[in-house]
């Protein structure tokens, strides 16, 4: 194994500096070599040019040329890789950047020529801009050329070449789990043509694995020449789009084959005066042409978002009655900023039958309004993380059964909004009974006039902290030991040192007050005090005595009087 290593971004004199573009930087002289070029920068203001035989001319067999952390920025002579037989491999690792044909052009060619296998290693990132003057293809391959994008690797290509691949009987693109392959046919300044094609002759086969992404964009005419055969196994999305206002498919047909049965929906959508759905969930095989999508400017096969774990949890307590809804798991996992969660809270089930996944059920939920039992409908924007941002609380809920519905809208595909199916959680908010009330009411007999609220030692309030209306029935009244014993509670004042009282429950609103009287020591009968649930204004009432007295200063007054009330609490029907 041979390693040619530069200090990171060490500038290297290019052979093209003096105008000689037909000499290589390095070349092989033996078979069965593994050669690594690492941490090297090619091209600078002094040496802006290179050679069309590449930075390593591979003349022998079974060579694996490994490229790792390379920064290549060349104006002329911009063909980085050349091999002269069909037994060699080109491998990219780390983070690489290639720019070829950035000014002028000439004495240059393909990005890579002659390699049978081109591998972009797991977790690598390779970005390529190619607008070189000569030649017509990005890859010039031998027969059966294979390009592999490893797991979680990114390949981003922008080129003005007519063809992604030119020579050879087949071009095979394999994108592994979470790998991304992005290809953009640009209108160059050095290599000017309006042709955009994936392969001139032979066959082109693509295979996208789980969570993989493929995007093929043309700024020129729609793609032409050979039809791609695309096999998909649970990918994230495969997108063909155009910026020219033309159909990206041009004269080709996309021959799709779905190989998975993962249970997710994979609709086919396209853009033509807005977003349109071609297929709600593709299975098996499907051929798509420009006419299939009405010459739309974009078409995508994508996994629809899906909520895989949705929770709705009730919580009750003092002055608390709520449901907390949250999307805890979802797919695709890369959904984040710009996505949206739709929520509906209903007091009745919003569809008929037992299968929420049917189109009839989904339409029923989607169209449901307050007339159908919807209590609350809202959209929650996702700014960073769905799991955190989707937390949504419904407060001040009466105790009963609720149905909480959620749907995820994702924008993970450029230009599209894709929605999950509505999911449902049935939630029971339990009854919570809690009333606070004073156990004693105390007042001071006035020097003159009636006994009123202002004569009491405190503002005595009875308050409902629960989530259901309650009623309070007064059961009895007793005299506390520390109450003035000389003052008697009577039905009618006929002697000195007597009080004749009524008990008043005064509400904050204009609701009529409740009054008992005259009250006496012992059992009490009369209408109940009704209190609303804690979130309403009439969840509380002020309690005080009102009445006349026969107590004077000459009798030793004023006197401190206090009574104890016994109350029965129950839920109002």
C-alpha positions in Angstrom: 0.0 0.0 0.0 1.3 3.4 -1.0 0.1 6.6 0.8 0.9 10.0 -0.6 0.0 12.5 2.1 0.1 16.2 2.2 -0.3 18.5 5.2 -3.9 19.5 5.0 -4.4 21.9 2.0 -0.7 21.9 1.0 -0.6 23.5 -2.4 0.8 21.3 -5.1 2.3 22.6 -8.4 0.2 21.3 -11.2 1.8 20.1 -14.4 -0.5 22.3 -16.4 1.2 25.4 -15.1 3.6 25.7 -18.1 0.9 24.6 -20.6 1.6 20.9 -20.7 -1.7 19.1 -20.1 -0.8 15.6 -21.3 1.4 14.6 -18.4 0.1 13.0 -15.2 1.0 14.0 -11.6 1.7 10.4 -10.7 1.4 7.0 -12.5 1.4 3.4 -11.6 4.1 0.9 -12.7 2.9 -2.3 -11.1 -0.3 -4.4 -10.6 -2.2 -5.0 -7.4 -1.6 -1.7 -5.7 -3.6 0.2 -3.2 -2.7 3.9 -3.4 -4.0 6.6 -1.1 -3.9 10.3 -1.9 -4.8 12.2 1.3 -5.1 15.8 2.6 -3.9 17.4 -0.6 -5.0 20.6 -2.3 -4.8 20.9 -6.1 -4.8 24.3 -7.8 -4.1 27.8 -6.7 -3.7 31.3 -8.1 -0.1 30.4 -9.2 -0.9 27.0 -10.5 -4.5 27.0 -11.7 -4.3 24.1 -14.2 -3.8 20.4 -14.3 -3.8 17.4 -16.7 -6.3 15.3 -18.5 -4.5 12.1 -17.3 -5.5 12.8 -13.8 -3.7 13.2 -10.5 -2.9 9.5 -10.7 -2.7 7.8 -14.0 -3.5 4.1 -13.5 -1.7 2.1 -16.2 -1.9 -1.3 -14.5 -4.4 -3.9 -13.2 -6.2 -4.4 -9.9 -5.3 -1.0 -8.6 -7.4 0.6 -5.8 -6.9 4.4 -5.9 -8.2 5.9 -2.6 -9.0 9.6 -2.5 -9.4 11.1 1.0 -9.9 14.7 2.0 -8.9 16.2 -1.4 -9.6 19.8 -2.4 -9.3 20.0 -6.2 -9.9 23.4 -7.9 -8.7 23.5 -11.5 -9.4 25.8 -14.4 -7.9 23.9 -17.4 -6.8 20.3 -17.7 -9.6 19.3 -15.3 -9.8 15.5 -15.5 -9.0 14.2 -12.1 -9.0 10.4 -12.7 -7.9 8.2 -15.5 -7.4 4.4 -15.8 -6.6 2.5 -18.9 -8.2 -1.0 -18.3 -11.3 -2.5 -16.7 -9.9 -4.0 -13.5 -9.4 -0.9 -11.3 -11.3 0.7 -8.5 -11.6 4.3 -7.4 -12.6 4.9 -3.8 -13.5 8.2 -2.1 -13.2 8.6 1.7 -13.6 11.5 4.1 -14.6 14.9 2.7 -13.7 15.8 -0.9 -14.4 18.8 -3.1 -13.8 18.9 -6.9 -14.2 21.9 -9.1 -13.1 21.5 -12.7 -13.5 24.1 -15.5 -14.1 27.0 -13.3 -12.6 29.5 -15.7 -12.0 29.1 -19.5 -11.4 25.4 -20.1 -9.7 23.1 -22.5 -7.4 20.1 -22.4 -9.7 18.3 -20.0 -12.3 15.6 -20.1 -14.5 13.4 -17.9 -14.5 13.4 -14.2 -13.4 9.8 -14.1 -12.4 7.6 -17.0 -11.9 3.8 -17.2 -12.6 2.7 -13.6 -14.9 -0.4 -13.4 -15.8 0.3 -9.7 -16.3 3.7 -8.2 -17.0 3.6 -4.5 -18.0 6.4 -2.2 -17.2 5.0 1.2 -19.6 5.0 4.2 -20.1 8.4 5.8 -18.0 10.2 3.1 -19.0 13.5 1.5 -18.0 14.3 -2.1 -19.1 17.4 -3.9 -18.3 17.8 -7.6 -18.6 20.7 -10.0 -17.7 19.8 -13.5 -17.9 22.3 -16.5 -14.8 21.1 -18.4 -14.5 22.0 -22.1 -13.8 18.7 -23.7 -15.7 15.3 -23.9 -19.3 14.7 -23.4 -19.7 12.4 -20.3 -19.2 12.7 -16.6 -18.3 9.0 -16.2 -16.5 7.2 -19.1 -16.8 3.7 -18.1 -15.8 0.2 -19.3 -18.5 -2.4 -19.6 -20.6 -3.0 -16.5 -19.4 0.0 -14.6 -20.6 0.1 -10.9 -20.9 3.2 -8.8 -21.7 2.5 -5.1 -22.7 5.2 -2.6 -22.0 3.8 0.9 -24.1 4.0 4.0 -24.8 7.6 5.1 -22.6 8.9 2.3 -23.3 12.0 0.2 -22.5 12.4 -3.5 -23.5 15.8 -5.0 -22.7 16.3 -8.7 -23.2 19.3 -10.9 -22.0 18.9 -14.5 -22.6 20.5 -17.9 -21.8 17.2 -19.7 -24.5 15.7 -21.8 -24.3 12.2 -20.2 -23.9 10.9 -16.7 -22.4 7.8 -18.4 -21.3 7.3 -21.9 -19.5 4.0 -22.8 -19.9 0.4 -21.7 -22.8 -2.0 -21.8 -24.3 -1.1 -18.4 -24.1 1.6 -15.8 -25.1 0.4 -12.3 -25.8 2.8 -9.4 -26.2 1.3 -6.0 -27.1 3.7 -3.1 -27.0 2.0 0.2 -28.8 2.8 3.5 -29.1 6.5 4.1 -26.9 7.3 1.2 -27.6 10.3 -1.1 -26.9 10.6 -4.8 -27.7 14.0 -6.3 -27.0 14.7 -9.9 -27.6 18.1 -11.6 -27.3 18.7 -15.3 -26.3 22.4 -15.5 -26.1 24.8 -18.4 -22.3 25.4 -18.4 -20.3 28.3 -19.7 -17.4 26.1 -21.0 -19.3 23.0 -22.2 -22.4 24.5 -23.7 -25.2 22.0 -24.6 -28.9 21.6 -23.9 -28.7 17.8 -23.9 -29.2 16.0 -20.5 -29.1 12.2 -20.5 -28.3 9.6 -18.0 -26.7 7.2 -20.5 -26.1 7.3 -24.2 -26.0 3.6 -25.0 -26.5 0.4 -23.1 -28.5 0.1 -19.9 -28.7 2.1 -16.7 -29.8 0.4 -13.5 -30.3 2.0 -10.1 -30.9 0.5 -6.7 -31.8 2.5 -3.7 -31.8 1.0 -0.2 -33.6 1.9 3.0 -33.7 5.7 3.7 -31.6 6.4 0.6 -32.2 9.6 -1.5 -31.8 10.0 -5.2 -32.3 13.4 -6.9 -31.9 14.0 -10.7 -32.3 17.6 -11.7 -31.9 19.2 -15.1 -31.5 22.9 -15.9 -31.5 22.0 -19.6 -33.8 19.9 -21.7 -35.6 16.9 -20.1 -33.5 13.7 -19.7 -33.2 11.7 -22.9 -31.6 8.5 -24.3 -31.7 5.4 -22.2 -34.5 4.6 -19.8 -33.4 4.0 -16.2 -34.5 0.9 -14.4 -34.9 1.8 -10.7 -35.3 -0.7 -7.9 -36.3 0.7 -4.6 -36.3 -0.9 -1.1 -37.7 1.5 1.5 -36.0 4.6 0.3 -36.6 8.1 1.5 -37.3 9.5 -1.9 -36.4 9.4 -5.6 -36.9 12.8 -7.3 -36.7 13.9 -10.9 -37.1 17.6 -11.4 -36.4 20.5 -13.8 -35.7 24.2 -13.3 -36.3 25.0 -17.0 -40.1 24.7 -16.8 -39.9 21.6 -18.9 -40.7 18.1 -17.9 -37.5 16.4 -16.4 -38.5 13.1 -18.0 -38.1 14.4 -21.6 -38.2 11.2 -23.8 -37.3 8.7 -21.1 -39.5 6.4 -19.0 -38.8 5.7 -15.3 -39.2 2.0 -14.8 -39.8 1.6 -11.1 -39.9 -1.6 -9.1 -40.8 -1.6 -5.4 -39.1 -4.5 -3.7 -40.0 -3.9 -0.1 -43.2 -4.7 1.8 -42.4 -2.5 4.9 -45.9 -1.4 5.5 -45.3 2.3 4.7 -47.1 4.2 2.0 -45.1 5.3 -1.1 -47.2 7.7 -3.1 -46.1 9.1 -6.5 -46.7 12.8 -6.8 -45.9 15.4 -9.4 -46.0 19.2 -9.9 -48.1 20.6 -12.6 -49.9 23.8 -11.6 -49.6 22.6 -8.0 -49.1 19.3 -6.4 -50.9 16.3 -7.9 -51.1 12.7 -6.8 -50.5 10.0 -9.4 -50.6 7.0 -7.1 -51.6 6.9 -3.4 -49.4 3.9 -2.7 -47.3 2.3 -5.3 -46.7 -1.5 -5.2 -45.1 -3.8 -7.8 -44.0 -2.1 -11.0 -44.8 1.3 -12.6 -43.5 3.0 -15.7 -43.7 6.8 -15.7 -43.2 9.1 -18.7 -43.7 12.8 -19.3 -47.2 12.2 -20.5 -48.0 10.2 -17.4 -47.5 13.4 -15.3 -49.0 15.8 -17.9 -45.5 17.1 -18.7 -45.1 18.3 -15.1 -41.9 19.8 -14.0 -41.2 17.4 -11.2 -42.1 13.8 -10.1 -41.2 12.0 -6.9 -41.6 8.5 -5.5 -41.4 9.1 -1.7 -42.2 7.4 1.6 -45.1 9.3 3.0 -44.6 10.6 6.5 -45.9 8.2 9.2 -46.5 8.7 12.9 -45.3 5.5 14.5 -45.7 6.5 18.2 -48.4 9.0 19.3 -49.4 9.6 22.9 -52.2 11.6 24.5 -52.1 11.6 28.3 -54.6 13.1 30.7 -53.6 14.9 33.9 -55.9 16.2 36.6 -55.3 18.0 39.9 -56.1 21.3 41.6 -57.1 23.8 38.9 -55.7 21.4 36.3 -57.5 19.2 33.8 -55.6 18.7 30.5 -54.5 16.3 27.8 -50.9 16.4 26.6 -50.5 15.2 23.0 -47.1 14.4 21.5 -45.7 12.7 18.4 -42.9 10.6 19.8 -41.7 8.6 16.8 -42.1 9.2 13.1 -40.7 8.4 9.7 -38.7 9.6 7.7 -36.4 10.5 10.5 -35.0 13.5 8.7 -38.3 15.5 9.0 -37.7 18.6 11.1 -37.8 22.4 10.6 -40.7 23.4 8.3 -42.8 20.3 9.1 -46.1 20.7 10.7 -48.3 18.7 13.1 -52.1 18.9 12.6 -54.2 18.2 15.7 -57.9 17.7 16.3 -59.6 17.2 19.7 -63.1 15.8 19.5 -65.8 14.7 21.9 -67.0 12.0 19.5 -65.3 9.6 17.1 -64.8 11.4 13.8 -65.3 8.4 11.5 -67.4 5.3 11.3 -66.1 1.7 11.3 -63.0 0.2 12.9 -60.4 1.0 10.3 -59.0 4.5 10.5 -56.7 3.9 7.5 -59.3 3.8 4.9 -59.7 6.7 2.5 -63.3 7.2 3.7 -62.2 7.4 7.4 -59.3 9.8 6.6 -61.6 12.1 4.6 -64.1 12.1 7.4 -61.5 13.1 9.9 -60.0 15.7 7.6 -63.4 17.4 6.9 -64.7 17.2 10.5 -65.6 20.5 12.2 -67.3 21.6 15.4 -70.6 20.4 14.0 -69.1 16.9 14.1 -67.8 17.2 17.7 -64.5 18.8 17.1 -63.7 20.9 20.2 -60.3 22.2 19.0 -58.3 22.1 15.8 -54.8 23.5 15.5 -51.5 23.3 13.6 -48.2 23.2 15.4 -45.1 24.3 13.4 -41.9 22.4 13.8 -38.8 24.6 14.3 -36.1 22.1 15.4 -37.3 18.7 16.6 -40.6 17.0 16.1 -40.5 15.1 19.4 -40.1 18.4 21.4 -42.0 20.8 19.2 -45.0 18.6 18.8 -45.9 18.7 22.5 -49.4 20.2 22.6 -51.6 20.7 25.6 -55.4 21.0 25.8 -56.3 22.7 29.0 -59.5 23.2 31.1 -61.2 20.1 29.9 -64.4 18.8 31.5 -64.2 15.2 32.7 -65.3 12.9 29.8 -64.0 10.8 26.9 -62.1 12.5 24.2 -60.6 11.5 20.8 -57.3 13.1 19.9 -56.2 13.0 16.2 -52.8 13.8 14.8 -51.3 14.1 11.3 -47.8 14.9 10.2 -47.1 17.2 7.2 -43.5 16.8 6.0 -41.5 18.9 3.5 -38.5 16.6 3.3 -38.9 16.4 -0.5 -38.0 19.7 -2.2 -41.1 21.3 -3.6 -43.6 18.9 -2.0 -45.7 18.6 1.1 -46.5 15.0 2.0 -48.9 14.0 4.8 -49.2 11.0 7.0 -52.5 9.4 7.7 -54.4 10.6 10.7 -53.8 8.6 13.9 -56.1 8.5 16.9 -55.9 8.2 20.7 -59.0 7.8 22.8 -58.4 9.5 26.2 -60.6 9.5 29.3 -60.2 12.6 31.5 -61.2 11.4 34.9 -63.5 13.3 37.3 -61.6 15.3 39.8 -63.5 16.7 42.9 -61.8 19.2 45.1 -63.5 22.1 46.9 -61.9 24.5 49.4 -64.2 26.2 51.9 -63.9 28.0 55.2 -64.8 25.9 58.3 -65.7 29.0 60.3 -67.4 32.3 59.5 -66.7 35.1 61.9 -68.0 38.7 62.2 -68.2 41.5 64.7 -71.6 42.9 65.6 -71.9 46.5 64.3 -72.6 49.4 66.5 -75.6 50.3 64.3 -77.3 49.0 61.3 -77.5 45.5 59.8 -74.9 42.8 59.8 -73.3 42.8 56.3 -70.3 41.4 54.5 -68.2 44.3 55.7 -68.6 43.2 59.3 -66.8 39.9 58.7 -63.3 39.3 59.8 -62.2 37.9 56.4 -63.4 37.4 52.8 -64.7 33.8 53.2 -64.7 32.1 49.8 -65.8 28.6 48.8 -63.9 27.5 45.6 -64.2 24.5 43.2 -60.8 23.3 42.1 -62.1 20.4 40.2 -63.1 19.7 36.5 -66.8 19.1 37.1 -69.6 21.3 38.4 -70.4 20.6 42.1 -73.1 21.3 44.5 -72.7 22.1 48.2 -75.6 21.3 50.6 -75.4 22.9 54.0 -76.0 20.3 56.6 -75.7 22.0 60.0 -74.4 25.0 61.9 -72.7 25.0 65.3 -71.4 27.7 67.6 -67.6 27.7 68.1 -66.4 27.7 71.7 -64.6 31.0 71.2 -67.8 32.8 69.9 -69.4 35.3 72.2 -71.7 33.2 74.4 -73.9 36.1 75.3 -75.1 36.5 71.8 -78.0 34.2 70.8 -78.9 33.1 67.2 -82.7 33.3 66.9 -85.4 33.2 64.3 -86.5 36.7 65.2 -84.9 39.3 67.4 -87.2 40.0 70.3 -84.7 40.5 73.2 -81.3 42.0 73.7 -78.1 40.3 72.6 -79.8 38.4 69.8 -78.9 38.0 66.1 -81.2 37.0 63.3 -79.2 35.8 60.3 -79.3 34.6 56.7 -76.4 33.0 55.0 -75.5 34.3 51.5 -73.5 32.8 48.7 -72.5 35.6 46.4 -71.1 34.8 42.9 -68.6 36.9 40.9 -70.9 37.0 37.9 -74.4 38.3 37.6 -75.8 34.9 38.5 -78.4 35.2 41.3 -77.0 34.7 44.8 -78.1 31.8 46.9 -79.5 32.6 50.3 -80.6 30.5 53.4 -82.5 31.8 56.2 -83.3 32.3 58.8 -80.6 29.9 59.9 -80.4 28.3 63.3 -78.1 26.1 65.3 -78.5 22.5 64.2 -79.6 21.1 60.9 -80.0 23.4 57.9 -82.2 22.8 54.8 -82.3 24.9 51.7 -81.1 25.1 48.1 -77.6 23.9 47.3 -74.7 26.1 46.3 -73.7 25.4 42.7 -70.1 25.9 41.6 -68.9 25.6 38.0 -65.6 23.8 37.1 -62.5 25.7 38.1 -62.0 27.6 34.7 -65.3 29.4 34.9 -65.9 32.6 36.8 -68.6 31.1 39.0 -66.3 28.3 40.2 -66.3 30.2 43.5 -68.6 32.2 45.8 -68.2 34.5 48.8 -70.0 33.3 52.0 -71.2 35.8 54.6 -74.0 36.4 57.1 -76.5 39.1 56.6 -79.2 40.1 59.0 -80.4 42.2 62.0 -79.2 42.2 65.6 -80.2 43.6 69.0 -76.7 44.1 70.4 -75.7 47.6 71.6 -72.7 49.2 73.3 -74.7 49.4 76.4 -74.9 45.6 76.3 -71.2 45.2 76.2 -70.9 45.1 72.4 -69.6 44.9 69.9 -69.2 41.1 70.1 -67.1 38.6 68.1 -69.3 35.9 66.8 -68.3 32.8 64.8 -70.1 29.7 63.6 -68.9 26.4 62.1 -70.6 25.1 59.0 -70.9 21.4 58.0 -71.3 20.9 54.2 -71.9 17.9 51.9 -70.2 18.1 48.5 -71.3 16.2 45.4 -70.9 16.3 41.7 -73.7 18.3 40.0 -75.7 16.2 37.5 
